């Protein structure tokens, strides 16, 4: 989990021009990351922020008159794989029955 937290925090910081990413330990061992989004962030920077948030277990966005910020939560014991729900079972993957395409 520490590697995931560090990786997401580094990506958020880089995407926001080096802004500090605040880290808060939550009950149950989860971690929350918060970062201020600069008003002049590029489209590419916004894309990197969204990609980093997609790797978290939860995320959100807030805006006030003075700032815009995003947060991400990373839960212990999860190995978030954003593609897991979309993957097709391999022929040797017999743990789950194949679902029909809809």
ABEGO torsion letter per residue (X at the ends): XAAAAAAAAAAAAAAAGGBBBBBBBBBGGBBBBBBBBBAABBAAAAAAAAAAAAABABBBBBBBAABBBBBBBBBBGBBBBAAAAABBBBAABAABBBBBBX
